[in-house]
Amino acid sequence: MPTNAEITNATVEIVRREGDLLVTAWPGRMGLLFPSLEVNGNVTWGDEATNVVFLMGISERMAEAWRCVCRDERLDRALASIMCFYVDGAPIYGLPIGKRLPKGGYKEPHWVPTRLVLRRVAG
């Protein structure tokens, strides 16, 4: 079973090599790299306060690894065009797409198409 550090480092390498990584494609990519990793489950990752969803249908183990990926100082999350998901064949969730967060958040869950990118270093 891979450690969170191994999963995070693999994620950083993919982003470094490919330029970015669609968030909904991340679980599948990690499942290919680490076949012993249980990817699918019933966990949704997002912000309950604003009703924003980033990932759905992941395992507890993937949610734990995702927390580490989100905290890694080498990576940032950025908005992605919905067309990228269609072109790449990445999962698209059956939720309304969040485009502009209203004050106080959405009343119902909205999916925000997101990608992982390398953090820019000031200087």
N, C-alpha and C positions, 0 to 999 in steps of 0.2 A: 504494500500500500504506500503510495507516494506521500511525502510530507507536504505541509502547506508551503514550505519554502521551495520545494521542488516544483510544485504546481505554479507558484508565483514566478519562479525563474523561467520556466517553460513558456509561460504567458508573455513575459517580457521579451524573450527571444523571438517569439512569433511576431510580436508587434514591431520589434526592431527590424526583423527581416522583411516583413510584409508592409510596414508602414502604419497599419492599424489592424484591429480585430473587432468585428461586430460582436456586441455583448451576447446576443442570443446564440451566436455560433460558438461561443467560448466553451460551454459544457461538452458539446460534441467533439471539439478539437482536443480537449483534455482527455476525453474518453478514448480517443484514438491513440494518444500518446501514452496513456496509462490504462491499459485494458482491465486491470484489477479494480479500477475506480468505479464505484457505483455513481452513475451520473443522474439518472432519472428518479424523480420522487414527487412529493406534493408541496414543496416549499416555494413560496413566492418571495422574491427579494425586491424591496422598494422602500418607499417612505410612506408609512401609514398616515402620518399627519397631513400629507398633501395628496394622498391617493395616487401617487406616481409609482408605476411598476417598471422594473428594468429586466427582471428574469422571472420566469415561471416554470414550474414542473421540474425543479432540480431537487436532488437529494439533500439530506441534512449535511452530509460530508462535503458536497459541492458548495453549499451555503457557507460552511465554515471556511473553505478555501477561498471563496469569493470575498469574504471579509478581509482576508489577508491580501488578496490582489488589490482591493480598494484602498487599503492602507499603504501600499507600496509607494514609496516616494519617486520611483522611476516612471510611474504610470499616471495618466489622467483619463477622465471620461469626457467625451465630447459628443455633441449631437451628431446624428448621422441622417443622411437622406434615406427616406423609405425605399427609394429606387435601389440603393445598395443592397438591401435585404432581398429584393426580388432578383437582382442580377446574381448575387452570390448564393441564392437558394437558402439563406438563413431563415430560421423560424420567425414567423410574424404572428403575434398574438391577436386573438379575436377581441381586442379591446379598442375603444376609441384612441386615436393617436393624440398624445399630449404635445401641443405646439407652443403654447404660451401659458405658463402657470398663473391662474387667477389668484388674486389676494385671498388667502385662507385656504388655498388648494382646490382640487376638483371635488365635486360632490360624489362622483363615482370613479372607480379606478380607470386610469388612462396609462397606456404604454408609451414610454418615451424611447424612440429609436436611438440607441447609443452605441458608441464604439470606444474601444480602448486605444489610446495614443501614448506616445512617449511624452513625458513631461518636458517642457522647455526649460532650459536652465538660463537664468538671468545672467547677463554679462556681456 
